[in-house]
Amino acid sequence: MSVNLRWIVVIGLATALSAADRRPLPWEKNRLQIGQALYRENCVVCHDVDKAQSKKPGPSFYQLFKRDKMPIASMKPSREYIKVRVKFGGALMPAFRQWLSEAEIETLIDYMASK
């Protein structure tokens, strides 16, 4: 792997890891509003995002990317894992790959990361 390619990979990883810890820029707010709308349309029935404790059937996503491990899985939260879960579902969770595009799933995850 060339030195330039290594730096690109390192910078890309650092950017991805720090994205969950930063406040949204003014031009990103519309994206977060779209993510919020997607969340309300598809996720809010089973998952909370605004409070840690939930009486809903699915786990709460409150401060998900700031946690050491996922609510049910014993692994560090990652965008890729959540993307797979949204696309293909789980034991009780339906798959959303036929209803949400890649871009919509990314926007949804951006919104979850902002909470």
trRosetta pair geometry for C-beta under 8 A, 3 or more apart (Angstrom, degrees):
i j d omega theta_ij theta_ji phi_ij phi_ji
1 5 5.2 -121 -177 87 87 122
1 6 5.5 106 127 -62 116 90
1 9 7.9 -21 -180 -1 142 143
2 5 4.6 91 59 9 85 104
2 6 7.0 -144 95 -8 44 86
3 6 5.7 -54 -152 33 32 114
3 7 6.6 30 153 -18 65 104
4 7 5.8 -55 -152 35 33 110
4 8 6.5 35 151 -20 65 104
5 8 5.6 -50 -149 33 35 114
5 9 6.5 35 152 -18 66 104
6 9 5.7 -57 -151 37 32 110
6 10 6.2 30 153 -18 67 107
7 10 5.6 -53 -143 39 33 111
7 11 6.1 31 159 -16 67 107
8 11 6.0 -56 -145 40 27 108
8 12 6.2 29 155 -20 62 110
9 12 5.7 -56 -146 37 28 113
9 13 6.4 26 157 -17 64 107
10 13 6.0 -57 -148 38 28 108
10 14 6.3 27 155 -17 64 108
11 14 5.7 -55 -145 38 31 111
11 15 6.2 33 155 -21 64 107
12 15 5.8 -56 -148 36 28 112
12 16 6.4 26 155 -17 64 107
13 16 5.7 -56 -146 38 32 110
13 17 6.2 27 158 -16 67 109
14 17 5.9 -58 -144 39 28 108
14 18 6.2 15 161 -9 65 113
15 18 6.2 -66 -143 43 25 101
15 19 6.4 45 155 -48 62 99
16 19 5.8 -39 -152 2 30 120
16 79 7.3 -101 -171 7 111 137
17 20 7.5 -58 -179 22 35 100
18 21 5.5 -69 -161 45 56 109
18 22 6.1 49 149 -29 86 110
19 22 6.3 -63 -146 28 30 107
19 113 6.6 12 121 153 93 151
20 65 3.6 -112 -157 130 148 146
20 66 7.0 -166 143 -58 117 67
20 113 4.5 -106 -115 -163 82 108
21 65 8.0 -127 -52 119 63 114
21 66 7.7 111 -93 -93 78 91
24 28 4.2 -132 -170 88 102 120
24 29 5.8 131 120 -74 133 62
24 31 7.8 -162 -151 63 134 102
24 32 5.6 -69 -83 -35 169 140
24 114 6.0 -1 -41 -120 116 127
25 28 4.8 88 56 2 75 109
25 29 8.0 -118 94 -28 44 76
26 29 6.1 -31 -164 -9 39 115
27 30 7.4 -34 -178 17 47 103
28 31 5.0 -52 -167 37 63 119
28 32 6.2 62 138 -22 82 100
28 110 7.9 -127 -177 171 113 135
29 32 5.5 -54 -150 37 38 111
29 33 6.4 41 151 -22 68 101
30 33 5.5 -50 -149 33 35 113
30 34 6.6 38 150 -19 65 101
31 34 5.7 -52 -152 35 33 112
31 35 6.4 36 148 -19 64 105
31 107 5.9 -132 -174 -134 85 98
31 110 6.2 -27 139 108 113 152
32 35 5.3 -49 -145 37 37 116
32 36 6.3 44 151 -24 65 100
32 110 6.5 -116 -92 124 69 104
32 111 5.4 131 -149 -102 65 78
32 114 5.5 11 -128 -2 125 170
33 36 5.5 -46 -147 33 33 115
33 37 6.5 36 151 -19 62 102
34 37 5.7 -52 -152 35 33 112
34 38 6.5 34 150 -18 65 104
34 107 5.3 -42 104 174 109 142
34 111 7.9 -140 82 -57 57 124
35 38 5.6 -53 -148 37 33 112
35 39 6.2 37 151 -22 65 105
35 107 4.5 -149 -79 154 86 78
35 108 5.3 163 -146 -100 83 28
35 109 7.7 -99 -139 42 126 29
35 110 5.2 -128 -78 74 154 89
35 111 2.6 -179 132 -40 125 119
35 112 7.5 -123 169 -14 124 61
35 114 7.5 116 86 16 147 126
36 39 5.5 -52 -148 35 32 115
36 40 6.3 31 154 -18 65 105
36 111 5.3 -177 -56 -145 55 139
37 40 5.8 -53 -146 37 31 110
37 41 6.3 27 155 -17 64 109
38 41 5.8 -59 -145 39 29 109
38 42 6.0 -16 170 17 66 118
38 43 7.8 45 128 -1 69 108
38 100 7.1 81 -159 -119 122 122
38 104 5.7 166 -117 -174 146 95
38 107 6.2 109 6 99 150 107
38 108 4.6 -101 107 -85 134 96
38 111 7.1 166 55 12 103 149
39 42 6.8 -84 -136 53 19 83
39 43 4.8 -51 -157 44 63 121
39 44 6.1 83 143 -46 77 91
39 49 6.4 -18 -178 -16 145 153
39 108 6.0 144 -64 -144 76 87
39 111 5.6 -127 -32 107 128 144
39 112 7.1 151 -95 -64 128 82
40 43 7.6 -27 -48 49 13 78
40 44 5.1 7 -128 -12 45 138
42 96 6.3 54 -167 -119 138 141
42 99 7.2 159 -109 112 127 135
42 100 7.0 7 -88 -58 167 127
42 108 7.5 -38 60 -119 133 142
43 46 6.7 -86 -171 53 51 85
43 47 4.9 -40 169 48 94 116
43 49 7.6 56 115 -40 128 118
43 61 7.8 -7 162 0 138 143
43 108 7.4 132 -25 -164 137 122
44 47 6.8 -85 -108 65 25 67
44 48 7.8 54 -143 -99 65 39
44 49 7.6 -70 -99 1 78 104
45 56 7.4 147 137 -151 37 125
46 56 5.4 142 -171 161 32 117
46 57 5.1 -53 -142 62 90 92
46 58 3.7 63 149 1 101 119
46 92 8.0 175 -145 117 145 112
46 93 7.2 172 112 -105 164 86
47 54 7.3 -9 -154 -165 40 170
47 56 6.1 -158 -76 102 18 145
47 58 4.4 -49 -70 91 82 123
47 59 6.7 7 -122 77 96 47
47 60 6.6 144 -165 -116 74 32
47 61 5.5 41 168 -11 124 105
48 51 5.3 -45 159 53 142 79
48 54 4.0 -166 8 -97 125 124
48 56 5.9 160 -29 14 86 130
48 60 4.4 -22 66 -121 98 91
48 61 7.0 -171 91 29 48 69
48 62 6.3 -9 115 -39 96 102
49 60 7.2 171 -82 -170 27 73
49 61 4.7 -18 -105 72 77 102
49 62 6.0 146 -172 -74 31 58
49 111 7.9 6 -175 133 162 95
49 112 6.3 -114 -129 -121 126 72
49 115 4.9 -46 165 -166 100 177
50 62 6.4 -31 91 -98 7 103
50 115 6.8 -99 -84 -155 51 127
51 54 6.6 140 88 -72 94 77
51 60 6.6 -86 92 -142 57 142
51 62 5.7 -93 96 -72 12 148
52 60 5.7 136 -164 102 28 155
52 62 4.7 -114 -81 77 51 145
52 63 7.3 -19 -88 29 92 107
53 60 6.8 -88 -82 -29 3 153
54 58 7.8 -26 111 82 147 57
54 59 7.3 125 47 -170 134 29
54 60 4.2 161 -17 -66 125 103
56 60 7.7 118 46 -75 109 72
57 92 6.6 -107 147 130 125 151
58 92 7.4 -156 -81 87 86 118
58 93 6.6 70 -102 -81 126 106
59 70 7.7 91 101 165 165 81
59 71 3.3 150 -167 95 146 154
59 72 5.6 -137 -43 -29 141 96
60 71 6.5 142 49 -90 61 148
61 64 4.5 -29 -166 -49 71 127
61 71 7.9 -92 -82 -21 46 131
61 112 5.2 -59 159 -149 138 110
61 115 6.8 72 116 73 92 138
62 115 6.4 -98 -131 137 47 116
63 66 4.3 -48 177 43 97 119
63 67 6.4 117 118 -42 86 87
63 115 6.6 -114 -60 118 44 75
64 67 6.1 -54 -163 11 32 116
64 70 7.6 19 -160 -123 95 66
64 71 7.8 -61 -119 -28 90 98
64 77 5.1 148 157 -130 87 165
64 82 7.8 77 144 -82 148 139
64 112 5.8 -9 32 161 137 105
64 113 7.4 -81 66 -93 101 48
64 115 7.4 49 8 75 89 102
65 77 5.3 -126 -102 97 51 133
65 112 7.5 116 -23 123 105 86
65 113 4.9 23 -6 -128 148 78
67 70 7.2 124 96 -84 133 24
67 71 7.9 18 128 -57 174 62
67 77 5.9 78 61 -11 99 122
68 76 6.7 -67 178 -104 43 78
69 73 7.2 -140 175 101 93 64
69 74 5.3 -13 -166 -154 143 46
69 75 6.0 117 -142 59 86 14
69 76 6.2 -68 -99 -80 52 38
69 77 7.4 131 -172 -32 21 73
70 73 4.1 24 66 58 135 88
70 74 7.3 -106 48 -64 86 13
70 75 5.8 13 3 61 109 68
70 76 7.6 77 -30 140 79 7
70 77 5.3 125 -80 -80 78 76
70 81 7.2 -103 -69 122 143 147
73 81 7.3 -129 65 -180 160 143
75 78 7.7 -43 130 -2 111 104
75 81 7.0 169 94 -89 128 163
77 81 6.9 -134 -156 60 46 128
77 82 7.0 30 -168 -43 90 113
78 81 4.6 92 62 5 91 102
78 82 7.0 -165 90 -3 48 86
79 82 5.9 -64 -151 42 31 107
79 83 6.0 35 153 -25 68 109
79 109 5.5 85 -139 169 89 149
79 113 7.7 -14 -87 -64 97 131
80 83 5.6 -53 -145 34 29 115
80 84 6.5 30 156 -18 63 104
81 84 5.9 -55 -153 35 30 110
81 85 6.4 29 151 -17 65 107
82 85 5.5 -54 -147 38 35 113
82 86 6.2 35 154 -20 68 104
82 109 5.6 131 102 -113 133 113
82 112 7.2 -155 -173 78 158 155
83 86 5.9 -53 -146 35 29 109
83 87 6.3 24 156 -15 64 110
83 105 5.7 88 -133 150 82 129
83 106 7.7 13 -103 -78 116 61
83 109 6.5 -32 -69 -57 82 146
84 87 5.9 -59 -145 41 29 109
84 88 5.8 -22 174 24 67 113
85 88 6.9 -76 -125 57 18 77
85 89 7.0 41 -174 -130 55 9
85 90 5.9 -3 -146 -46 92 108
85 93 6.8 22 177 94 92 154
86 96 5.2 -48 171 46 75 123
86 97 7.9 122 121 -61 70 66
86 100 6.8 -51 156 67 115 146
86 105 5.2 153 103 -137 145 110
86 108 6.8 134 -126 90 157 143
86 109 7.7 -113 -19 -59 150 98
87 95 6.3 -3 144 -159 40 91
87 96 6.5 -85 -104 62 25 73
87 97 4.2 51 -160 -72 75 103
87 100 8.0 -117 -94 71 60 106
87 105 6.8 3 -61 -109 86 156
88 95 5.0 -23 -150 -115 23 111
88 97 6.7 26 -66 -29 51 124
89 93 4.5 -171 -156 104 76 80
89 94 5.1 -83 -105 155 133 16
89 95 3.8 -86 -18 -61 109 62
89 96 7.3 131 -64 -11 83 67
90 93 4.2 46 36 36 90 108
95 98 7.2 70 113 4 98 91
96 99 5.0 -72 -163 53 73 104
96 100 4.7 20 146 14 110 114
96 105 7.4 147 98 -91 119 103
97 100 7.1 -65 -110 57 21 78
100 104 4.3 -132 -164 93 89 125
100 105 5.2 111 132 -59 124 82
100 108 7.1 -14 -159 -17 149 142
101 104 4.6 98 50 7 76 102
101 105 7.0 -137 95 -5 41 85
102 105 5.8 -57 -151 35 30 111
102 106 6.4 30 152 -18 65 106
103 106 5.7 -53 -149 36 32 113
103 107 6.3 33 152 -19 65 106
104 107 5.6 -53 -146 38 33 112
104 108 6.2 39 152 -23 65 105
105 108 5.5 -51 -148 35 31 116
105 109 6.5 30 153 -17 64 104
106 109 5.8 -55 -149 38 31 109
106 110 6.4 38 149 -24 64 103
107 110 5.4 -48 -149 31 33 117
107 111 6.7 36 152 -19 63 101
108 111 5.8 -54 -156 32 31 111
108 112 6.6 29 149 -16 65 105
109 112 5.5 -51 -146 38 37 112
109 113 6.2 39 153 -21 67 106
110 113 5.7 -56 -148 37 29 112
110 114 6.6 32 152 -26 63 106
111 114 5.7 -56 -153 28 33 114
111 115 7.2 34 152 -25 62 102
112 115 6.1 -55 -159 23 36 113
